[in-house]
Amino acid sequence: MANTKSITDKEERKKVKRAARKKAAPKAERTTPRGSNKKKVRKLVRGQSKR
């Protein structure tokens, strides 16, 4: 994305950023599903209390 640190006006900064986003190449499709390396929650055995 464009470096907008030097632009002080908020609206101007938004315009520059938006233009840069449109110009940027599209991101590639994900190879793995999102959240695939999150810790999986194991199902509790029936009848066992949590606490």
Biopython code that builds the backbone (N, CA, C, O; Angstrom):
import numpy as np
from Bio.PDB.StructureBuilder import StructureBuilder

atoms = [
    (1, "MET", "N", (0.845, -1.188, 0.000)),
    (1, "MET", "CA", (0.000, 0.000, 0.000)),
    (1, "MET", "C", (0.883, 1.241, 0.000)),
    (1, "MET", "O", (2.041, 1.195, 0.414)),
    (2, "ALA", "N", (0.327, 2.331, -0.463)),
    (2, "ALA", "CA", (1.076, 3.579, -0.544)),
    (2, "ALA", "C", (1.427, 4.096, 0.844)),
    (2, "ALA", "O", (0.678, 3.894, 1.800)),
    (3, "ASN", "N", (2.586, 4.772, 0.947)),
    (3, "ASN", "CA", (2.993, 5.351, 2.224)),
    (3, "ASN", "C", (2.258, 6.668, 2.410)),
    (3, "ASN", "O", (2.494, 7.626, 1.673)),
    (4, "THR", "N", (1.359, 6.718, 3.401)),
    (4, "THR", "CA", (0.523, 7.907, 3.595)),
    (4, "THR", "C", (0.870, 8.642, 4.881)),
    (4, "THR", "O", (0.073, 9.438, 5.378)),
    (5, "LYS", "N", (2.070, 8.374, 5.429)),
    (5, "LYS", "CA", (2.465, 9.011, 6.690)),
    (5, "LYS", "C", (2.569, 10.522, 6.568)),
    (5, "LYS", "O", (2.258, 11.252, 7.509)),
    (6, "SER", "N", (3.010, 10.990, 5.399)),
    (6, "SER", "CA", (3.248, 12.427, 5.226)),
    (6, "SER", "C", (1.956, 13.210, 5.002)),
    (6, "SER", "O", (1.939, 14.426, 5.190)),
    (7, "ILE", "N", (0.861, 12.528, 4.600)),
    (7, "ILE", "CA", (-0.407, 13.220, 4.331)),
    (7, "ILE", "C", (-1.151, 13.428, 5.648)),
    (7, "ILE", "O", (-1.446, 12.473, 6.366)),
    (8, "THR", "N", (-1.448, 14.692, 5.955)),
    (8, "THR", "CA", (-2.113, 14.985, 7.229)),
    (8, "THR", "C", (-3.624, 15.005, 7.099)),
    (8, "THR", "O", (-4.329, 14.677, 8.053)),
    (9, "ASP", "N", (-4.139, 15.386, 5.927)),
    (9, "ASP", "CA", (-5.587, 15.459, 5.726)),
    (9, "ASP", "C", (-6.175, 14.062, 5.609)),
    (9, "ASP", "O", (-5.740, 13.266, 4.776)),
    (10, "LYS", "N", (-7.164, 13.765, 6.446)),
    (10, "LYS", "CA", (-7.751, 12.420, 6.505)),
    (10, "LYS", "C", (-8.403, 12.008, 5.186)),
    (10, "LYS", "O", (-8.187, 10.896, 4.704)),
    (11, "GLU", "N", (-9.192, 12.897, 4.609)),
    (11, "GLU", "CA", (-9.901, 12.567, 3.361)),
    (11, "GLU", "C", (-8.918, 12.304, 2.219)),
    (11, "GLU", "O", (-9.103, 11.380, 1.426)),
    (12, "GLU", "N", (-7.873, 13.126, 2.149)),
    (12, "GLU", "CA", (-6.855, 12.957, 1.109)),
    (12, "GLU", "C", (-6.152, 11.615, 1.275)),
    (12, "GLU", "O", (-5.907, 10.902, 0.302)),
    (13, "ARG", "N", (-5.833, 11.284, 2.523)),
    (13, "ARG", "CA", (-5.164, 10.018, 2.834)),
    (13, "ARG", "C", (-6.038, 8.838, 2.411)),
    (13, "ARG", "O", (-5.546, 7.857, 1.855)),
    (14, "LYS", "N", (-7.349, 8.947, 2.683)),
    (14, "LYS", "CA", (-8.275, 7.879, 2.303)),
    (14, "LYS", "C", (-8.299, 7.677, 0.790)),
    (14, "LYS", "O", (-8.308, 6.549, 0.297)),
    (15, "LYS", "N", (-8.311, 8.806, 0.062)),
    (15, "LYS", "CA", (-8.331, 8.733, -1.403)),
    (15, "LYS", "C", (-7.095, 8.012, -1.927)),
    (15, "LYS", "O", (-7.190, 7.146, -2.798)),
    (16, "VAL", "N", (-5.925, 8.381, -1.382)),
    (16, "VAL", "CA", (-4.660, 7.782, -1.840)),
    (16, "VAL", "C", (-4.644, 6.291, -1.541)),
    (16, "VAL", "O", (-4.233, 5.484, -2.375)),
    (17, "LYS", "N", (-5.092, 5.936, -0.349)),
    (17, "LYS", "CA", (-5.093, 4.525, 0.042)),
    (17, "LYS", "C", (-6.034, 3.705, -0.828)),
    (17, "LYS", "O", (-5.699, 2.604, -1.264)),
    (18, "ARG", "N", (-7.229, 4.265, -1.075)),
    (18, "ARG", "CA", (-8.220, 3.571, -1.889)),
    (18, "ARG", "C", (-7.700, 3.323, -3.297)),
    (18, "ARG", "O", (-7.888, 2.248, -3.867)),
    (19, "ALA", "N", (-7.035, 4.351, -3.852)),
    (19, "ALA", "CA", (-6.469, 4.230, -5.203)),
    (19, "ALA", "C", (-5.389, 3.154, -5.226)),
    (19, "ALA", "O", (-5.298, 2.377, -6.177)),
    (20, "ALA", "N", (-4.574, 3.111, -4.180)),
    (20, "ALA", "CA", (-3.492, 2.118, -4.108)),
    (20, "ALA", "C", (-4.070, 0.710, -4.001)),
    (20, "ALA", "O", (-3.543, -0.238, -4.585)),
    (21, "ARG", "N", (-5.169, 0.589, -3.240)),
    (21, "ARG", "CA", (-5.814, -0.721, -3.101)),
    (21, "ARG", "C", (-6.351, -1.216, -4.431)),
    (21, "ARG", "O", (-6.258, -2.403, -4.744)),
    (22, "LYS", "N", (-6.924, -0.291, -5.225)),
    (22, "LYS", "CA", (-7.474, -0.677, -6.523)),
    (22, "LYS", "C", (-6.370, -1.110, -7.479)),
    (22, "LYS", "O", (-6.552, -2.031, -8.275)),
    (23, "LYS", "N", (-5.209, -0.430, -7.394)),
    (23, "LYS", "CA", (-4.099, -0.718, -8.286)),
    (23, "LYS", "C", (-3.388, -2.016, -7.936)),
    (23, "LYS", "O", (-2.829, -2.675, -8.813)),
    (24, "ALA", "N", (-3.407, -2.392, -6.645)),
    (24, "ALA", "CA", (-2.656, -3.564, -6.180)),
    (24, "ALA", "C", (-3.162, -4.842, -6.847)),
    (24, "ALA", "O", (-4.344, -4.977, -7.164)),
    (25, "ALA", "N", (-2.236, -5.770, -7.049)),
    (25, "ALA", "CA", (-2.589, -7.053, -7.651)),
    (25, "ALA", "C", (-3.473, -7.838, -6.687)),
    (25, "ALA", "O", (-3.269, -7.771, -5.475)),
    (26, "PRO", "N", (-4.451, -8.580, -7.204)),
    (26, "PRO", "CA", (-5.327, -9.343, -6.305)),
    (26, "PRO", "C", (-4.552, -10.431, -5.581)),
    (26, "PRO", "O", (-3.618, -11.021, -6.124)),
    (27, "LYS", "N", (-4.960, -10.683, -4.341)),
    (27, "LYS", "CA", (-4.277, -11.709, -3.548)),
    (27, "LYS", "C", (-4.631, -13.097, -4.075)),
    (27, "LYS", "O", (-5.721, -13.309, -4.607)),
    (28, "ALA", "N", (-3.720, -14.018, -3.926)),
    (28, "ALA", "CA", (-3.944, -15.390, -4.379)),
    (28, "ALA", "C", (-4.957, -16.076, -3.479)),
    (28, "ALA", "O", (-5.134, -15.697, -2.321)),
    (29, "GLU", "N", (-5.618, -17.090, -4.023)),
    (29, "GLU", "CA", (-6.571, -17.858, -3.224)),
    (29, "GLU", "C", (-5.811, -18.562, -2.109)),
    (29, "GLU", "O", (-4.633, -18.887, -2.257)),
    (30, "ARG", "N", (-6.494, -18.795, -0.992)),
    (30, "ARG", "CA", (-5.844, -19.468, 0.129)),
    (30, "ARG", "C", (-5.587, -20.931, -0.191)),
    (30, "ARG", "O", (-6.413, -21.601, -0.810)),
    (31, "THR", "N", (-4.426, -21.415, 0.240)),
    (31, "THR", "CA", (-4.100, -22.822, -0.003)),
    (31, "THR", "C", (-4.707, -23.699, 1.101)),
    (31, "THR", "O", (-5.135, -24.825, 0.850)),
    (32, "THR", "N", (-4.734, -23.157, 2.330)),
    (32, "THR", "CA", (-5.330, -23.899, 3.445)),
    (32, "THR", "C", (-6.532, -23.124, 3.937)),
    (32, "THR", "O", (-6.569, -21.899, 3.813)),
    (33, "PRO", "N", (-7.513, -23.807, 4.491)),
    (33, "PRO", "CA", (-8.679, -23.064, 4.991)),
    (33, "PRO", "C", (-8.307, -22.153, 6.147)),
    (33, "PRO", "O", (-7.365, -22.438, 6.886)),
    (34, "ARG", "N", (-9.044, -21.058, 6.308)),
    (34, "ARG", "CA", (-8.763, -20.107, 7.380)),
    (34, "ARG", "C", (-8.981, -20.780, 8.723)),
    (34, "ARG", "O", (-9.926, -21.549, 8.901)),
    (35, "GLY", "N", (-8.100, -20.483, 9.664)),
    (35, "GLY", "CA", (-8.231, -21.026, 11.012)),
    (35, "GLY", "C", (-7.889, -22.493, 11.102)),
    (35, "GLY", "O", (-8.274, -23.152, 12.068)),
    (36, "SER", "N", (-7.182, -23.023, 10.131)),
    (36, "SER", "CA", (-6.892, -24.454, 10.139)),
    (36, "SER", "C", (-5.842, -24.821, 11.193)),
    (36, "SER", "O", (-5.790, -25.970, 11.630)),
    (37, "ASN", "N", (-4.995, -23.851, 11.613)),
    (37, "ASN", "CA", (-4.026, -24.195, 12.656)),
    (37, "ASN", "C", (-4.460, -23.718, 14.028)),
    (37, "ASN", "O", (-3.630, -23.563, 14.924)),
    (38, "LYS", "N", (-5.750, -23.485, 14.201)),
    (38, "LYS", "CA", (-6.276, -23.166, 15.530)),
    (38, "LYS", "C", (-6.361, -24.449, 16.327)),
    (38, "LYS", "O", (-6.513, -25.533, 15.764)),
    (39, "LYS", "N", (-6.262, -24.324, 17.640)),
    (39, "LYS", "CA", (-6.388, -25.501, 18.494)),
    (39, "LYS", "C", (-7.807, -26.040, 18.385)),
    (39, "LYS", "O", (-8.772, -25.288, 18.519)),
    (40, "LYS", "N", (-7.933, -27.327, 18.147)),
    (40, "LYS", "CA", (-9.248, -27.936, 18.031)),
    (40, "LYS", "C", (-9.763, -28.282, 19.427)),
    (40, "LYS", "O", (-9.006, -28.739, 20.284)),
    (41, "VAL", "N", (-11.045, -28.062, 19.639)),
    (41, "VAL", "CA", (-11.649, -28.357, 20.940)),
    (41, "VAL", "C", (-12.189, -29.769, 20.895)),
    (41, "VAL", "O", (-13.000, -30.113, 20.034)),
    (42, "ARG", "N", (-11.729, -30.592, 21.840)),
    (42, "ARG", "CA", (-12.181, -31.977, 21.873)),
    (42, "ARG", "C", (-13.544, -32.059, 22.522)),
    (42, "ARG", "O", (-13.835, -31.346, 23.482)),
    (43, "LYS", "N", (-14.378, -32.936, 21.986)),
    (43, "LYS", "CA", (-15.706, -33.132, 22.547)),
    (43, "LYS", "C", (-15.558, -33.893, 23.861)),
    (43, "LYS", "O", (-14.759, -34.824, 23.957)),
    (44, "LEU", "N", (-16.328, -33.495, 24.869)),
    (44, "LEU", "CA", (-16.273, -34.190, 26.155)),
    (44, "LEU", "C", (-17.037, -35.489, 26.071)),
    (44, "LEU", "O", (-17.980, -35.630, 25.292)),
    (45, "VAL", "N", (-16.618, -36.428, 26.880)),
    (45, "VAL", "CA", (-17.298, -37.718, 26.952)),
    (45, "VAL", "C", (-18.674, -37.489, 27.579)),
    (45, "VAL", "O", (-18.828, -36.665, 28.481)),
    (46, "ARG", "N", (-19.668, -38.228, 27.090)),
    (46, "ARG", "CA", (-21.032, -38.056, 27.614)),
    (46, "ARG", "C", (-21.078, -38.342, 29.112)),
    (46, "ARG", "O", (-20.534, -39.344, 29.577)),
    (47, "GLY", "N", (-21.729, -37.457, 29.863)),
    (47, "GLY", "CA", (-21.888, -37.679, 31.286)),
    (47, "GLY", "C", (-20.775, -37.119, 32.135)),
    (47, "GLY", "O", (-20.886, -37.102, 33.361)),
    (48, "GLN", "N", (-19.720, -36.666, 31.525)),
    (48, "GLN", "CA", (-18.612, -36.111, 32.312)),
    (48, "GLN", "C", (-18.841, -34.616, 32.475)),
    (48, "GLN", "O", (-19.048, -33.902, 31.493)),
    (49, "SER", "N", (-18.803, -34.137, 33.735)),
    (49, "SER", "CA", (-19.040, -32.713, 33.957)),
    (49, "SER", "C", (-17.794, -31.919, 33.628)),
    (49, "SER", "O", (-16.671, -32.391, 33.805)),
    (50, "LYS", "N", (-18.009, -30.703, 33.145)),
    (50, "LYS", "CA", (-16.888, -29.848, 32.758)),
    (50, "LYS", "C", (-16.101, -29.372, 33.970)),
    (50, "LYS", "O", (-14.871, -29.332, 33.934)),
    (51, "ARG", "N", (-16.800, -29.009, 35.044)),
    (51, "ARG", "CA", (-16.130, -28.484, 36.225)),
    (51, "ARG", "C", (-16.525, -29.292, 37.454)),
    (51, "ARG", "O", (-16.062, -29.003, 38.558)),
]
sb = StructureBuilder()
sb.init_structure("model")
sb.init_model(0)
sb.init_chain("A")
sb.init_seg("    ")
for serial, (resi, resn, name, xyz) in enumerate(atoms, 1):
    if name == "N":
        sb.init_residue(resn, " ", resi, " ")
    sb.init_atom(name, np.array(xyz, "f"), 0.0, 1.0, " ", f" {name:<3s}", serial, name[0])
structure = sb.get_structure()
